[in-house]
């Protein structure tokens, strides 16, 4: 397996992987675990005993670390709280890990939902009210990361979004092994800095302009939309931008536009509205929750399905700018 292939499997650029291999950077817990699983080895074998302890659970300066604990397909998964979406990190953890990597206190277990659609936070909030004793956790990550974690048994549910089946099908088992729950439909918008709000009504208006783009990473649903749009018109990225920088999620894109680090970017309509950005709708995305039937309990699936079908959740979802329920 080449470095490029390995980096792609764990959701890293080749440069980031080379920096990790050279010891110039450290891996997040989720990345370290995925590397170990792809290479059919352990984190300790990859990074060494001392480095393995440092990189497997991070935050070494603290004698105790907060962790999330779940069981996926009969295998115990321990994750760092830093894997959670930022807004979720101050919720109580499932347990505490000491300096010897021993869980000294476990209060609960979690069900992991990996993806970048912010409405997952709304789902998790409703589940907390209706299903006591089980922590549903929103793990941040784009389509590509969500698919990888689902494939490698790191998460219970993957949030996959796109405007076609082709945009959200790679590397995930099909047929009876895969279950899907409809989550939401939302507006995909071209968000802009204030000085561009006049005279831009579509992506076509950006062709040939020297603009700074806030891009999502390759493999994300939004980046796939842009790549497909360019391909369909015989264009390349350089035809619509002067420079670009890659951002981790929808909020990062909107923040870059809001504080002047970028001129344009594709993001969710709701996020753009929260940042008071000028915007033009360029598409509609559909989000689904994917899961492996052989790795997730029917009780967890039923709990999420009931929440998505509840009138209370649907009313709140439909009240969010650009969102529409897929149920009913």
N, C-alpha and C positions, 0 to 999 in steps of 0.2 A: 504494500500500500504506500503510495507516495505521500509526501508531506501535504500537498494540496488536497488530496483525497481525505486524509485524516482530519485536516483542519475543517474541511467542509462537513464531515460527519458530526463534528462536535460544535459546529456553528462559530468557527473562528476564521479570521482572515489568515492567509499564509504568513503575513508579517507578524501578527499576534502570536501565532503558533511558534514561529522561529524564536521570538523573544522569550516565550515560555521555555522552549527547549534549551535555550542558551542561559537560562537562569536570570534573565533580565526583568522578568515579571513573574507574578504568582497567579495561580489558577483559583477561580471560585470553586466552592465545594461541588456545585452541579457540574462544572466543566471537568474537574478532576475525576468525578465518578463516571461521567460519560466516556472520558479517555480510557479509564480502566476497563469499562465494559466493552468498548469497541475493540480494545487490544486483548481482551480476555485475560486480564491480570488484576492486580490489586493496586490501590493508590500508593501503598507503601512500597511496592516493587517499582512503581514508576518514579516516585520522588525520593525514596530512601526513608529510613525510619524517622530520622529527625525532621526532615523536610515534610514527610508525609503527615506527621502530627501537626506541623504548622499549617500546611495547605489544605488538609482534609477538613478542618473545622475553623481555621482562620481566627481572627480576633485574639491573638495569643497574649496580648498585654493584660487581658482580663482573666483572673483565676477561674471564673465561671462563665460559661457561654450559654446563651439562650438558643434552643434548637426546636425544630419541628420534627415530629415523629409520625410516620404513617406506615401502612402495610399495603403493598401493591403486589397482587398475585402471590400472596403468601410470603413475600420477602419484606423484611423491615427496612424502611428508608429513613435515614436521619439527614436532615437538611438544615442549613444555617438560616436564621431569621432574615438575613440579608437577601435571600432569594425571593422574599415576598415583594409585591408591589409596594412602593414607598409608603403609601397611605395605610398599609396594613401592618407595618412593622411594630407598632406599639400595642398591638393586641397581645394578650397573655400568650406566652410560648407554651409548647406541650411539655417541655422539660428543661433541665439544666445539665450541662456537661462540665465536668471538672478538668483539671490540667492533664489528667491521665486518660482522658477521653472516655471516662466512665459516666454513664447517666446516673446522677446522684438523686435526682428527683424527677419523676414523670407524673404529670397530673392528668394528661389527656392524650388523645391521638388525633391525627388530622387526615382530611381528605384533600388532595392537592388538585387545583384547577390551574393549568398553565396557559397563558395567552395574554394578548395585549388589549383586548376590548375592555374598557373601563366599566361597562355595565356588569361585569363579573362581580365587582364590589357590591353592587345592588343585590345581586343574587345571593352572595354570601351573607349580606345583612339580613335578608328575609329568612334564610336558612337558620341563622343564629336564633331567630325568634321562634321558629317552628320545630327545631330539632335539637333539643338540649343534649349536651354530652358529646357531640361530634363537632369538631372544628373544621369547617370548610375554608381552605386557604387559597387566596389568589396569588399565584406565582407569576411574576411578570415575564414576558417573553413573546417574540414574534412567532408567526406561523412555523418557521423552520425549527425553532427551538421547541415549540409545543409538539410538533410531530416527532422530533428526535426523542424527547422525554417519554412520549407515549410508546414509541417503538422499543425503547430500552428499559421500560418498567420503572421510570422515575416519577411519573405522575399518574393520577387516576383519570383525569379528564384533560383533553387538549382543546383549546378554543381555536378553531380554524375559520378564517374568513376569506372571502373572495367573491368575484362577480361571476364565476363559472366553476364547474366541477374541476376543470383542468388546473385552476389556480390553487387548488387545495387537496391534491391527491397523492403527491409523491411520498414514497417511503412509509406508507401506512397500509396495514393489511386490509383486504376487502372481504366481502362476503359476510358469513355468519359471525366471524370473529369481531367485526367492527360494529359498534352501535353509534347512533347519532341522535342528538336532541337539538331541535331548532332553538336558537338563543335570541337573536335580534336582527333587525335590518337597520342600516344606518347610512347617512349621507357621507360620501367621500368628497372632500372639497379641496380646491386649490386655494390655500390660504396665502395672504400677501401682506407685505409691509405696507403702511399707509400710502407711501408715494406711488405705489403701483395700482391702487384701487380703481383708478379711472383708466379706461381703455383696455382692460383685460376682462374678457368674457368667456374665455376657454383656454385650454392648453395650447391650441394653435397660435394664439396671440403671443406666445413666448418664444416661438421658433426664431432663431437668429439673434436673440437678445443676450447680452452679456450680464447674466444674473447670478447671484449667489443662492444656491439651492440647499435646503435642509432635507437630506435624503434619509430614508429608512434603509436598513441593511438588506442585501440580496436575500431572497427567500421569504421576506415579509410580504403580507398580502398587498400592502400599499405599493411596495417596490415592484411586485409582480405586475400590478395594474399599469404602472408607468412603463415598465419594460415592454409589456404587450402593446401598449399604445404606440410607443416608438417603433417597434418592429412592424406593426401594421401600416405604418406610413413611411417605412424605409429610412427612418432616422436613427441617430445614435444620441447618447446623452449629451455629447458636446454640441449638438445642434440646438439645444434648448437652455444651455447653461454656460456661464463663464467659469464658475468654480463650484465646488460642492463640499459638504461635510456630512458625515454619517451620524445619525442620532438613534438612540436606543428605542424610544417609544413615541407615541403621539404627543404626549405632553412636552417632551424634549424638543420636538419639531416646533410646536407652538411657542415655546419659551424662546427659542432661537430667533423666531420672527418678531416676537414681541420686544425683545431687547436689542434688535438691530444686528444680530450676528448673521442673519440670512435675509434674503429678499422674498423667496417663495418656497413653498413646500406643500406636499400632499398630507392631509391628516383628516381626522374625523370632524364632522360638522360641529358636534357638541363641544369638542375640545377647543376648536377655533373660536366658538362663541364664548366659551369661558374666558378666553384671553382677549376678547373684544377685537378679533382680527377681521379684516376685510376678507371675503371669501366668495368663491363661485363653485357651485356643485358641478362635479365632473363625472360622478358615477354613484352607484348604490352598491353597498357591500352587504353580504349576508354572513352572519356569524353562527356557527354551530358548535356544540359540545360533542367531541368524539371520545369514545372510550372503548377499551377492550373488554368484551363480555366475560372473558376468562380471568380477568384481573380485578374486576370491580364488583362489589356486592350489589345485589339487586335492591337492597334497602337504600343505598346511596343514590342509585339511579332513580328510584321511585321518588326519593325526597326532592331531588333537583327537578324532576319532571313535574311534580305537584306544585313546586314553587313557580316554575315557568308558566304553568297553566292557571295560577291563582289570579283572581281579578285584581288584588292589591298590587302584585308585582307588575302586571300588565299596565295598570293605570299609571304607576310611577314611571315605567319605561317609556310609555307614550308621551309623558310630560317632559322628557328630556329632548332638547333641541336636536332634530335630525334623526331621532330614533323611532322605530316602529316595531311593535311586537310581531312575531312570526306565528303566534298561536291564535286560533280563532278566526 
